[in-house]
């Protein structure tokens, strides 16, 4: 492995860690989580389950859908190549959700743990939300830039986009909407109140993509290419 590949690998790992921090901070400001994780978060909160473990199950669901779509829409060498990448997302998901659990244990729930202080106020939690969105965008763009194993959230978007022949931006919006609808149904059929859905969900849906676009321009100017 040459120095370029080593750098690529460590930047990829750094991107995963930054992404995990961003996603967990998003849950800790209690203003609504990112759409693609809203299902896992609502299930974990309603049934008092471990968020990382439920996220792993959610990611495995994505991976299974990807495998089906790639089998249907690809042939020969291309199919094998994509199926290998699909399977590799499983150990990635296990490791990534363990990192999420670590940061979930480290970071406080700002609304309750900092009650009466700035970070526990609405303004403070909005600040945490913005930091979370920025970190999520940086982490997601960095991992995608390295072109190694895709995060299942990105992998499902790419697989559906290939199947329906639409750009990833449009498909990402579609997947986000589907996740929010599923979350709303779960909440309505169980606790009859919103769990994990809020203004932060909307801001994350709109903001992460903008941060990624800015990051990609910065990477281009810095000559960060694979």
C-alpha positions as CSV (number, residue, x, y, z in Angstrom):
1,X,0.0,0.0,0.0
2,X,1.6,3.3,-1.1
3,X,1.4,6.6,0.7
4,X,-1.5,7.8,-1.4
5,X,-3.6,4.8,-0.5
6,X,-2.7,5.1,3.2
7,X,-3.7,8.8,3.1
8,X,-6.9,7.8,1.3
9,X,-7.7,5.2,4.0
10,X,-7.1,7.5,6.9
11,X,-9.1,10.3,5.4
12,X,-11.9,7.8,4.9
13,X,-11.7,6.8,8.6
14,X,-11.6,10.4,9.6
15,X,-14.7,11.0,7.5
16,X,-16.6,8.2,9.2
17,X,-15.7,9.5,12.7
18,X,-16.7,13.1,11.8
19,X,-20.0,11.7,10.3
20,X,-20.7,9.7,13.4
21,X,-20.2,12.8,15.6
22,X,-22.5,14.9,13.4
23,X,-25.2,12.3,13.5
24,X,-25.1,11.8,17.2
25,X,-25.0,15.5,18.0
26,X,-28.1,15.8,15.8
27,X,-29.9,13.4,18.1
28,X,-28.7,15.2,21.3
29,X,-30.1,18.6,20.5
30,X,-33.6,17.2,20.6
31,X,-34.9,19.3,17.7
32,X,-35.4,16.4,15.2
33,X,-32.9,14.0,13.7
34,X,-31.8,13.7,10.1
35,X,-34.5,12.1,7.9
36,X,-32.6,8.9,7.0
37,X,-32.1,8.0,10.6
38,X,-35.5,9.1,11.9
39,X,-36.9,5.6,11.7
40,X,-34.1,4.1,13.7
41,X,-34.2,6.9,16.3
42,X,-38.0,6.8,16.8
43,X,-37.9,3.0,17.2
44,X,-35.1,3.3,19.7
45,X,-36.8,6.0,21.7
46,X,-40.3,4.5,21.7
47,X,-39.2,1.0,22.7
48,X,-36.2,2.0,24.7
49,X,-33.6,0.2,22.5
50,X,-30.0,1.0,21.8
51,X,-29.9,3.6,19.0
52,X,-26.7,2.2,17.4
53,X,-28.2,-1.3,17.4
54,X,-31.4,-0.2,15.8
55,X,-29.4,1.9,13.2
56,X,-27.5,-1.3,12.4
57,X,-30.7,-3.2,11.7
58,X,-31.9,-0.2,9.5
59,X,-28.6,-0.2,7.6
60,X,-28.9,-4.0,7.0
61,X,-32.3,-3.4,5.5
62,X,-30.8,-0.9,3.1
63,X,-28.0,-3.3,2.2
64,X,-30.5,-6.1,1.4
65,X,-32.5,-3.7,-0.8
66,X,-29.3,-2.7,-2.6
67,X,-28.4,-6.4,-3.2
68,X,-31.8,-7.1,-4.7
69,X,-31.6,-4.0,-7.0
70,X,-28.0,-4.8,-8.1
71,X,-29.0,-8.4,-8.9
72,X,-31.9,-7.2,-11.0
73,X,-30.2,-4.3,-12.8
74,X,-26.7,-5.6,-13.4
75,X,-25.0,-8.5,-15.1
76,X,-21.7,-10.3,-15.1
77,X,-18.6,-8.6,-13.7
78,X,-20.5,-5.4,-12.9
79,X,-23.0,-7.3,-10.8
80,X,-20.2,-9.1,-8.9
81,X,-18.4,-5.9,-8.3
82,X,-21.4,-4.2,-6.8
83,X,-22.5,-7.2,-4.8
84,X,-19.0,-7.3,-3.2
85,X,-19.4,-3.6,-2.2
86,X,-22.8,-4.3,-0.8
87,X,-21.5,-7.1,1.3
88,X,-18.6,-5.0,2.6
89,X,-21.2,-2.5,3.9
90,X,-22.1,-5.0,6.6
91,X,-18.8,-4.9,8.5
92,X,-18.7,-1.2,7.9
93,X,-22.1,-0.7,9.4
94,X,-21.2,-2.8,12.4
95,X,-18.1,-0.7,13.1
96,X,-19.8,2.6,12.3
97,X,-22.7,2.0,14.6
98,X,-20.3,1.0,17.4
99,X,-18.6,4.4,16.9
100,X,-22.1,6.0,17.1
101,X,-22.7,4.2,20.4
102,X,-19.4,5.5,21.8
103,X,-20.2,9.1,20.9
104,X,-23.8,8.7,22.1
105,X,-22.4,7.7,25.5
106,X,-20.0,10.7,25.6
107,X,-22.3,13.5,24.5
108,X,-25.1,14.7,26.8
109,X,-28.7,15.4,26.0
110,X,-28.4,19.2,25.9
111,X,-32.0,20.0,26.8
112,X,-31.9,18.1,30.0
113,X,-28.3,17.8,31.0
114,X,-27.7,21.6,30.5
115,X,-31.1,22.8,31.7
116,X,-30.9,26.4,32.8
117,X,-27.6,26.9,30.9
118,X,-27.0,28.3,27.4
119,X,-26.4,24.9,25.8
120,X,-29.7,23.7,27.2
121,X,-31.7,26.7,25.8
122,X,-33.3,26.7,22.4
123,X,-30.6,29.0,21.0
124,X,-27.9,26.7,22.4
125,X,-29.5,23.6,20.9
126,X,-29.9,25.3,17.5
127,X,-26.2,26.1,17.6
128,X,-25.5,22.4,18.4
129,X,-27.8,21.4,15.5
130,X,-25.9,23.7,13.1
131,X,-22.6,22.2,14.2
132,X,-24.1,18.7,13.8
133,X,-25.2,19.5,10.2
134,X,-21.8,20.9,9.3
135,X,-20.0,17.9,10.7
136,X,-22.4,15.5,9.0
137,X,-21.8,17.2,5.7
138,X,-18.0,17.2,6.1
139,X,-18.0,13.6,7.1
140,X,-20.3,12.4,4.3
141,X,-18.5,14.4,1.6
142,X,-15.1,13.1,2.8
143,X,-16.1,9.4,2.9
144,X,-17.7,9.7,-0.5
145,X,-14.7,11.5,-1.9
146,X,-12.4,8.6,-1.0
147,X,-14.5,6.2,-3.1
148,X,-14.1,3.2,-0.8
149,X,-17.1,1.4,0.8
150,X,-20.2,3.6,0.8
151,X,-22.3,4.2,3.9
152,X,-25.6,2.3,3.5
153,X,-27.5,5.6,3.5
154,X,-25.6,6.6,0.4
155,X,-25.5,3.1,-1.1
156,X,-29.3,2.8,-1.1
157,X,-29.6,6.2,-2.8
158,X,-27.1,5.1,-5.5
159,X,-28.8,1.7,-6.0
160,X,-32.3,3.2,-6.4
161,X,-31.0,6.0,-8.7
162,X,-29.5,3.4,-11.0
163,X,-32.7,1.3,-11.0
164,X,-35.0,4.2,-11.8
165,X,-32.5,6.2,-13.8
166,X,-32.7,9.4,-11.8
167,X,-30.0,11.6,-10.4
168,X,-28.9,10.9,-6.8
169,X,-30.1,14.3,-5.6
170,X,-33.7,13.6,-6.6
171,X,-33.5,10.0,-5.2
172,X,-32.0,11.3,-1.9
173,X,-35.0,13.6,-1.5
174,X,-37.3,10.7,-2.2
175,X,-35.6,8.4,0.3
176,X,-35.7,11.2,2.9
177,X,-39.4,11.7,2.4
178,X,-40.1,7.9,2.6
179,X,-38.1,7.7,5.9
180,X,-40.0,10.6,7.4
181,X,-43.4,9.0,6.3
182,X,-42.4,5.7,7.9
183,X,-41.4,7.5,11.1
184,X,-44.7,9.4,11.2
185,X,-46.6,6.1,10.8
186,X,-44.7,4.4,13.6
187,X,-45.3,7.4,15.9
188,X,-49.0,7.6,15.0
189,X,-49.6,3.9,15.5
190,X,-47.8,3.7,18.8
191,X,-47.3,6.8,21.0
192,X,-49.5,9.3,19.1
193,X,-46.9,12.0,19.2
194,X,-43.8,13.0,17.1
195,X,-40.6,11.3,18.1
196,X,-37.4,12.3,16.3
197,X,-39.2,14.6,13.8
198,X,-38.9,18.4,14.2
199,X,-37.4,21.5,12.7
200,X,-34.0,19.9,12.9
201,X,-35.2,17.2,10.5
202,X,-36.0,19.9,7.9
203,X,-32.9,21.8,8.5
204,X,-30.8,18.7,8.2
205,X,-32.5,17.6,5.0
206,X,-31.8,21.0,3.4
207,X,-28.4,21.8,5.1
208,X,-26.3,18.7,4.8
209,X,-26.4,18.7,1.0
210,X,-25.3,22.4,0.9
211,X,-22.4,21.7,3.3
212,X,-21.3,18.8,1.1
213,X,-21.4,21.0,-2.0
214,X,-19.2,23.6,-0.3
215,X,-16.8,20.8,1.0
216,X,-16.5,19.4,-2.5
217,X,-15.4,22.8,-3.8
218,X,-12.9,23.2,-1.0
219,X,-11.5,19.7,-1.7
220,X,-11.2,20.6,-5.4
221,X,-9.3,23.8,-4.6
222,X,-7.0,21.9,-2.2
223,X,-6.3,19.3,-4.8
224,X,-7.8,16.5,-2.7
225,X,-8.5,13.9,-5.4
226,X,-8.6,10.1,-5.5
